[in-house]
Amino acid sequence: MNKKEKGFSGSIGFVLAAAGSAVGVGNIWRFPYLCAKDGGGLFLLIYLILVLTFGFVLLTTDVAIGRKTKKNALNAYAALHPKWKFLGYLTFLVPTLIMTYYSVIGGWILKYIAAYLVSDGTAAAQDGYFTSFITSSVSPIVFMLVFLAFTAWVVYQGVEKGIEKFSRIIMPGLLLLIIIIAVFSLTLSHTDADGTTRTGLQGLLVYIKPDFHGLTAKRFLEVLLDAMSQLFFSLSVSMGIMITYGSYVKDDVNLSSSMNQIELFDTGVAFLSGLMIIPAVFVFLGTDGMASGPSLTFLSLPKVFFAMGGIGRFVGLAFFFMLAFAALTSCVSVMETLVANCMELFHKSRKSMCAVIGIYSLVTAVLICLGYNILYFELPLPGGTTAQLLDLMDYISNSFLMPFISLLTSILIGWIVGPKWITDEVTKNGEHFSRARLYSFMIRYVVPIIMLVLFLMSTGLLNLFSI
């Protein structure tokens, strides 16, 4: 099945769809809290350097493999080298696992949209609101079903009529909404009961000014690995998504230019998300609120919106709408990868495979929802944290499989197939690839080492911080 059913209409459609995949809850939820935790400007500086080096290598590799082979991830690696076919199946496991819980998170976001639609958001700002919701037996499943149904509908429409058309509408609107809320955050000010006044501009300095105070080698390594993992997950690499999207890209599209645009869009949205969230949290909750970690979106931000007064309801509603759009574009790309791979594997129609993947996603997502009540358990992970069902799926897919797949891919491209295989594809129409030498060096020497370190750390085999 070498002939693709349909592809993106052009470079703009591809860039917006790929950016839609990359721009998800990772940018709007994960990036701000990591940045706040890791010293603001220091994290930003390291992250930007990684985008221009490490990130572009993995992104270029995936997209070029897809366009060159015109196959989805399941068979693309076999086309590169028959003995490496197993890597395609490993890659297929990542979206298979992610799909079990992404629609569950999407359902959580819809719950908050509903809360701001029917009330002023007072309830959402209460301490036990989020926990009470996710541990209930019915409500999370209902909201998950709504989110999953919309995701399946977009994927069912296909590449050009569904994914590309949806991305052309949503992504510009998402960017505009982020900019509006980011500018609004900078105008905020709040005075505590003790008379302490904090402003959005002070929060901006906290966000963008590097904090080198007390920086040690150990601390720097922690920030580096946080930034690396954020970049890794943000760009949707090593999970077959960009290989699948690459297989839809027409041969006359300038890949080098498209990669630059995707990098710029993804990093820009991440930066603006931090600009939108960190100053606002700082104004109303101070540095304590910024230290709330992964719970910042669902626990801290509703408190911020509540503290804004009457306008907070509308800001909260706009924020969670935007977050829902970002989650939807990413969830669509995950489901599309599964559908496209199964179409190629079983030679069935998109309609049939959408039905099969939809049922799989529904059953597994229900199990994930029940993981907070009926199926609740606690499992210790190598990093010292404890996990229940959703955390376990996330750990296996993101912390274990993705670094391992990137490690193997860099060995395959860097030392067996050769970097020229990729660079020739990028420049097949005579385009200039300014970072060709950097790509070759990174894929052979830097990426394997970094991925090996991440993989060993995720498995608990290497504890760098004790050195």
C-alpha positions as CSV (number, residue, x, y, z in Angstrom):
1,M,0.0,0.0,0.0
2,N,2.6,2.5,-1.2
3,K,0.1,5.0,-2.6
4,K,-1.2,7.3,0.1
5,E,-5.0,7.8,0.2
6,K,-4.7,11.6,0.3
7,G,-2.2,14.1,1.5
8,F,-1.9,17.6,2.8
9,S,-2.8,20.2,0.2
10,G,0.5,22.0,0.7
11,S,3.1,23.3,3.1
12,I,0.7,25.5,5.0
13,G,-1.7,22.6,5.7
14,F,1.2,20.4,6.8
15,V,2.8,23.0,9.1
16,L,-0.5,23.9,10.8
17,A,-1.4,20.2,11.3
18,A,2.1,19.3,12.6
19,A,2.1,22.4,14.8
20,G,-1.4,21.4,16.0
21,S,0.0,18.0,17.0
22,A,3.0,19.6,18.7
23,V,1.0,22.3,20.5
24,G,-0.9,20.4,23.1
25,V,-1.4,20.4,26.9
26,G,2.4,19.9,27.1
27,N,2.9,23.5,25.9
28,I,0.1,25.1,27.9
29,W,0.1,23.0,31.0
30,R,3.6,21.4,31.3
31,F,5.9,24.1,30.0
32,P,4.8,26.9,32.4
33,Y,5.1,24.9,35.6
34,L,8.5,23.5,34.6
35,C,9.7,27.0,33.7
36,A,8.5,28.3,37.1
37,K,10.1,25.5,38.9
38,D,13.4,25.7,37.1
39,G,14.3,29.4,37.4
40,G,12.4,31.1,34.6
41,G,14.9,32.6,32.2
42,L,17.5,29.8,32.8
43,F,15.0,27.2,31.7
44,L,13.9,29.4,28.7
45,L,17.5,29.8,27.5
46,I,18.3,26.1,27.8
47,Y,15.0,25.2,26.1
48,L,15.7,27.5,23.2
49,I,19.2,26.0,22.6
50,L,17.7,22.5,22.7
51,V,15.0,23.4,20.2
52,L,17.6,24.7,17.7
53,T,19.7,21.6,18.0
54,F,18.2,18.4,19.6
55,G,14.6,19.2,18.7
56,F,15.1,20.0,15.1
57,V,17.1,16.7,14.6
58,L,14.4,14.5,15.9
59,L,11.6,16.4,14.1
60,T,13.5,16.4,10.7
61,T,14.3,12.7,11.1
62,D,10.7,11.7,11.6
63,V,9.2,13.8,8.8
64,A,11.9,12.9,6.3
65,I,11.4,9.2,7.0
66,G,7.7,9.6,6.4
67,R,8.0,11.5,3.2
68,K,10.8,9.4,1.8
69,T,9.1,6.0,2.4
70,K,5.5,7.2,1.9
71,K,4.7,4.8,4.7
72,N,3.4,5.1,8.2
73,A,5.7,4.3,11.2
74,L,4.7,0.6,11.3
75,N,6.4,-0.1,7.9
76,A,8.6,2.9,7.4
77,Y,11.5,1.5,9.5
78,A,11.3,-1.8,7.6
79,A,11.7,0.2,4.4
80,L,14.9,1.8,5.8
81,H,16.4,-1.5,6.9
82,P,14.5,-4.9,7.0
83,K,16.2,-6.0,10.2
84,W,14.9,-2.8,12.0
85,K,11.2,-3.5,11.3
86,F,10.8,-4.1,15.0
87,L,11.3,-0.4,15.7
88,G,8.2,0.4,13.8
89,Y,6.2,-1.8,16.1
90,L,7.8,-0.2,19.2
91,T,6.9,3.2,17.8
92,F,3.3,2.0,17.3
93,L,3.1,1.2,21.0
94,V,3.5,4.8,22.1
95,P,0.4,6.3,20.6
96,T,-1.5,3.1,21.5
97,L,-0.7,3.8,25.2
98,I,-1.1,7.5,25.0
99,M,-4.6,7.1,23.4
100,T,-5.8,5.3,26.5
101,Y,-5.6,8.5,28.6
102,Y,-5.4,11.6,26.4
103,S,-9.2,11.7,26.0
104,V,-9.5,11.4,29.8
105,I,-7.5,14.6,30.2
106,G,-9.5,16.2,27.5
107,G,-12.6,15.3,29.5
108,W,-11.2,17.0,32.6
109,I,-10.7,20.2,30.6
110,L,-14.3,20.0,29.3
111,K,-15.5,19.7,32.9
112,Y,-13.9,23.0,33.7
113,I,-15.4,24.6,30.6
114,A,-18.8,23.4,31.9
115,A,-18.1,24.8,35.4
116,Y,-17.4,28.3,34.0
117,L,-20.4,28.1,31.6
118,V,-22.9,27.4,34.3
119,S,-21.4,29.3,37.3
120,D,-18.9,32.1,38.1
121,G,-16.1,29.5,38.8
122,T,-16.3,29.7,42.6
123,A,-16.7,26.0,42.9
124,A,-13.8,25.3,40.6
125,A,-11.5,27.3,42.8
126,Q,-12.3,25.2,45.9
127,D,-9.5,22.9,47.2
128,G,-11.4,19.6,46.8
129,Y,-13.1,20.3,43.4
130,F,-10.7,18.6,41.1
131,T,-10.1,15.5,43.3
132,S,-13.8,15.1,43.9
133,F,-14.5,15.2,40.1
134,I,-11.8,12.7,39.0
135,T,-12.7,10.2,41.7
136,S,-16.4,10.1,40.9
137,S,-17.6,7.1,39.0
138,V,-19.7,8.6,36.2
139,S,-18.9,12.3,35.5
140,P,-15.3,11.8,34.2
141,I,-16.6,9.1,31.8
142,V,-19.3,11.3,30.4
143,F,-16.9,14.2,29.7
144,M,-14.3,11.8,28.2
145,L,-17.0,10.4,25.8
146,V,-17.8,13.9,24.5
147,F,-14.1,14.7,23.9
148,L,-13.4,11.3,22.3
149,A,-16.4,11.6,20.0
150,F,-15.2,14.9,18.6
151,T,-11.7,13.6,18.2
152,A,-13.0,10.5,16.2
153,W,-15.2,12.7,14.0
154,V,-12.2,14.9,13.0
155,V,-10.1,11.8,12.2
156,Y,-12.9,10.1,10.3
157,Q,-13.1,13.1,8.0
158,G,-9.6,12.3,6.7
159,V,-6.4,14.2,6.1
160,E,-7.4,17.2,4.0
161,K,-11.1,17.5,4.9
162,G,-10.6,16.7,8.5
163,I,-7.2,17.2,10.1
164,E,-5.9,20.0,7.8
165,K,-9.2,21.9,7.7
166,F,-9.6,21.7,11.5
167,S,-6.0,22.8,12.0
168,R,-6.4,25.8,9.6
169,I,-9.3,27.0,11.7
170,I,-8.2,26.2,15.2
171,M,-4.4,27.0,15.3
172,P,-4.6,30.7,14.3
173,G,-7.5,31.2,16.8
174,L,-5.6,29.4,19.5
175,L,-2.6,31.6,19.0
176,L,-4.7,34.8,19.1
177,L,-6.4,33.7,22.3
178,I,-3.1,32.9,24.0
179,I,-1.7,36.4,23.0
180,I,-4.8,38.2,24.3
181,I,-4.7,36.4,27.7
182,A,-0.9,36.9,27.9
183,V,-1.2,40.6,27.4
184,F,-4.0,40.8,29.9
185,S,-1.9,38.9,32.5
186,L,0.8,41.6,32.3
187,T,-1.8,44.3,33.3
188,L,-2.8,42.5,36.5
189,S,-2.0,43.7,40.0
190,H,-3.0,42.5,43.5
191,T,-2.5,43.6,47.0
192,D,-2.4,41.0,49.8
193,A,-4.0,41.5,53.3
194,D,-0.5,42.5,54.6
195,G,-0.2,45.3,52.1
196,T,2.2,43.5,49.7
197,T,1.4,44.4,46.1
198,R,2.5,42.3,43.1
199,T,2.1,43.2,39.4
200,G,2.1,41.3,36.2
201,L,5.3,43.1,35.1
202,Q,7.0,41.8,38.2
203,G,5.8,38.3,37.3
204,L,7.2,38.9,33.8
205,L,10.7,39.5,35.3
206,V,10.3,36.3,37.3
207,Y,9.5,34.5,34.1
208,I,12.2,35.7,31.7
209,K,15.1,36.7,34.0
210,P,17.6,33.8,34.5
211,D,18.1,33.0,38.1
212,F,21.7,31.8,38.6
213,H,21.6,32.2,42.4
214,G,22.9,29.0,44.0
215,L,23.2,27.2,40.7
216,T,25.3,24.0,41.0
217,A,26.2,21.4,38.5
218,K,23.6,19.1,39.9
219,R,20.9,21.8,39.7
220,F,21.9,22.7,36.1
221,L,21.6,19.0,35.1
222,E,18.1,18.9,36.6
223,V,17.0,21.9,34.6
224,L,18.7,20.5,31.4
225,L,16.9,17.2,31.7
226,D,13.5,18.9,32.5
227,A,13.9,21.0,29.4
228,M,15.0,18.0,27.3
229,S,12.0,16.0,28.4
230,Q,9.6,18.9,27.7
231,L,11.0,19.3,24.2
232,F,10.9,15.6,23.6
233,F,7.2,15.4,24.4
234,S,6.2,18.7,23.0
235,L,7.3,18.1,19.4
236,S,5.4,14.8,19.1
237,V,8.6,12.9,18.0
238,S,9.5,9.2,18.4
239,M,5.8,8.2,18.6
240,G,5.1,7.8,14.9
241,I,3.0,10.9,14.6
242,M,5.4,13.0,12.6
243,I,6.4,10.0,10.4
244,T,2.7,9.6,9.6
245,Y,2.2,13.3,8.9
246,G,5.5,13.2,6.8
247,S,4.1,10.5,4.6
248,Y,1.2,12.8,3.7
249,V,3.6,15.6,2.6
250,K,3.9,16.3,-1.1
251,D,7.4,16.0,-2.6
252,D,7.5,19.6,-3.7
253,V,7.2,20.9,-0.1
254,N,10.3,22.6,1.3
255,L,11.0,20.4,4.4
256,S,13.7,22.6,5.8
257,S,11.5,25.7,5.8
258,S,8.5,23.7,7.2
259,M,10.6,22.4,10.1
260,N,11.7,25.9,10.9
261,Q,8.1,27.1,11.0
262,I,6.9,24.2,13.2
263,E,9.8,24.8,15.6
264,L,9.0,28.5,15.7
265,F,5.2,27.9,16.2
266,D,5.7,25.3,18.9
267,T,8.3,27.3,20.9
268,G,6.3,30.5,20.4
269,V,3.2,29.0,21.9
270,A,5.1,27.5,24.8
271,F,6.7,30.9,25.5
272,L,3.4,32.7,25.3
273,S,1.8,30.1,27.5
274,G,4.3,30.8,30.2
275,L,3.7,34.5,29.6
276,M,0.0,33.9,30.0
277,I,0.2,31.8,33.2
278,I,3.2,32.6,35.3
279,P,2.7,36.4,35.8
280,A,-1.0,35.8,36.6
281,V,-0.2,33.1,39.1
282,F,2.6,35.2,40.6
283,V,0.3,38.2,41.0
284,F,-2.4,36.4,43.0
285,L,-0.6,33.5,44.6
286,G,3.0,34.7,44.7
287,T,6.0,32.3,44.4
288,D,4.1,29.7,46.5
289,G,1.5,29.4,43.8
290,M,4.2,29.0,41.1
291,A,5.6,26.1,43.0
292,S,2.4,24.0,42.7
293,G,3.9,21.9,39.9
294,P,1.7,19.7,37.7
295,S,-1.4,20.7,39.5
296,L,-0.9,24.4,38.4
297,T,-3.6,24.3,35.7
298,F,-6.4,22.5,37.5
299,L,-5.8,23.7,41.0
300,S,-3.9,27.0,41.0
301,L,-5.3,28.7,37.9
302,P,-9.0,28.5,39.0
303,K,-7.9,30.3,42.2
304,V,-6.3,33.0,40.0
305,F,-9.4,33.4,37.9
306,F,-11.6,33.6,41.1
307,A,-9.2,36.3,42.5
308,M,-9.7,38.4,39.4
309,G,-13.3,39.1,40.3
310,G,-16.1,39.3,37.8
311,I,-13.9,39.2,34.7
312,G,-12.2,36.0,36.0
313,R,-15.1,33.8,34.9
314,F,-14.7,34.9,31.3
315,V,-10.9,34.7,31.4
316,G,-11.2,31.2,32.9
317,L,-13.7,30.1,30.3
318,A,-11.5,31.4,27.5
319,F,-8.4,29.7,28.9
320,F,-10.1,26.3,29.2
321,F,-11.6,26.6,25.8
322,M,-8.1,27.2,24.4
323,L,-6.7,24.3,26.4
324,A,-9.4,22.1,25.0
325,F,-8.5,23.1,21.4
326,A,-4.8,22.4,22.1
327,A,-5.7,19.0,23.7
328,L,-7.9,18.1,20.7
329,T,-5.3,18.8,18.0
330,S,-2.9,16.6,19.9
331,C,-5.4,13.8,20.5
332,V,-6.4,13.9,16.8
333,S,-2.8,13.4,15.8
334,V,-2.5,10.4,18.1
335,M,-5.6,8.8,16.9
336,E,-4.8,9.5,13.2
337,T,-1.4,7.7,13.7
338,L,-3.2,4.6,15.0
339,V,-5.8,4.7,12.3
340,A,-3.3,5.3,9.5
341,N,-1.0,2.5,10.8
342,C,-3.9,0.0,11.0
343,M,-5.2,1.0,7.5
344,E,-1.8,0.1,6.2
345,L,-1.4,-3.1,8.3
346,F,-4.8,-4.6,7.7
347,H,-5.7,-2.9,4.3
348,K,-9.0,-1.7,5.6
349,S,-10.9,1.6,5.0
350,R,-10.6,4.7,7.1
351,K,-14.2,4.2,8.2
352,S,-13.5,0.7,9.5
353,M,-10.3,1.5,11.3
354,C,-11.8,4.6,12.9
355,A,-14.5,2.4,14.3
356,V,-12.0,-0.1,15.7
357,I,-9.6,2.5,17.1
358,G,-12.6,4.4,18.5
359,I,-13.9,1.3,20.4
360,Y,-10.4,0.6,21.7
361,S,-10.0,4.2,22.8
362,L,-13.4,4.1,24.5
363,V,-12.8,0.9,26.5
364,T,-9.3,1.8,27.6
365,A,-10.3,5.4,28.5
366,V,-13.1,4.1,30.7
367,L,-10.6,1.9,32.5
368,I,-8.3,4.9,33.0
369,C,-11.3,6.8,34.5
370,L,-12.0,3.9,36.9
371,G,-8.3,4.0,37.9
372,Y,-9.2,6.8,40.3
373,N,-11.9,4.9,42.1
374,I,-12.8,1.2,41.5
375,L,-9.4,0.3,40.0
376,Y,-7.3,2.6,42.2
377,F,-3.8,1.4,43.1
378,E,-0.4,2.9,43.9
379,L,2.7,1.6,42.2
380,P,6.3,3.0,43.0
381,L,8.2,4.2,40.0
382,P,12.0,4.4,39.5
383,G,12.0,8.2,39.9
384,G,10.7,7.8,43.5
385,T,7.1,8.8,42.7
386,T,4.0,6.6,43.0
387,A,1.7,6.0,40.1
388,Q,-1.9,4.9,39.5
389,L,-3.2,3.7,36.1
390,L,-3.0,7.0,34.1
391,D,0.5,7.7,35.5
392,L,1.7,4.2,34.7
393,M,0.5,4.5,31.0
394,D,2.2,7.9,30.8
395,Y,5.4,6.6,32.3
396,I,5.7,3.6,30.0
397,S,5.0,5.6,26.9
398,N,6.8,8.9,27.6
399,S,9.6,8.1,30.1
400,F,10.5,4.6,29.0
401,L,9.6,4.0,25.3
402,M,10.2,7.4,23.7
403,P,13.8,7.8,24.8
404,F,14.5,4.2,23.9
405,I,13.0,4.7,20.4
406,S,14.9,7.9,19.9
407,L,18.1,6.1,20.9
408,L,17.5,3.3,18.4
409,T,16.5,5.7,15.7
410,S,19.6,7.8,16.1
411,I,21.8,4.6,15.8
412,L,19.9,3.5,12.7
413,I,20.1,6.8,10.9
414,G,23.5,7.9,12.3
415,W,25.5,4.7,11.9
416,I,23.6,2.2,9.7
417,V,21.6,4.1,7.0
418,G,23.7,7.3,7.3
419,P,22.7,10.9,7.9
420,K,22.9,11.6,4.1
421,W,19.8,9.5,3.6
422,I,17.9,12.2,5.6
423,T,19.7,15.3,4.3
424,D,19.2,14.1,0.7
425,E,15.5,13.9,1.3
426,V,15.3,17.4,2.8
427,T,17.2,18.8,-0.2
428,K,15.7,16.7,-3.0
429,N,14.3,19.7,-4.9
430,G,17.5,21.7,-4.5
431,E,16.5,23.4,-1.3
432,H,19.1,24.8,1.0
433,F,19.5,22.9,4.3
434,S,21.6,25.3,6.4
435,R,21.8,22.9,9.4
436,A,22.8,19.8,7.4
437,R,26.2,19.5,9.1
438,L,24.7,20.2,12.5
439,Y,22.1,17.5,11.8
440,S,24.8,14.9,10.9
441,F,26.8,15.6,14.0
442,M,23.9,15.6,16.3
443,I,22.2,12.4,15.0
444,R,25.5,10.5,15.2
445,Y,27.1,11.7,18.5
446,V,24.8,13.9,20.6
447,V,21.3,12.3,20.4
448,P,22.4,8.7,21.2
449,I,24.3,9.9,24.3
450,I,21.4,12.1,25.6
451,M,18.8,9.5,24.9
452,L,20.8,6.8,26.6
453,V,21.1,9.0,29.7
454,L,17.3,9.7,29.7
455,F,16.5,6.0,29.2
456,L,18.8,4.8,32.0
457,M,17.4,7.5,34.3
458,S,13.8,6.5,33.5
459,T,14.5,2.9,34.3
460,G,16.3,3.8,37.6
461,L,19.5,2.2,36.3
462,L,21.3,5.5,36.5
463,N,20.9,8.1,39.2
464,L,23.0,11.0,37.9
465,F,22.0,13.2,40.8
466,S,23.8,11.1,43.3
467,I,27.1,11.5,41.5
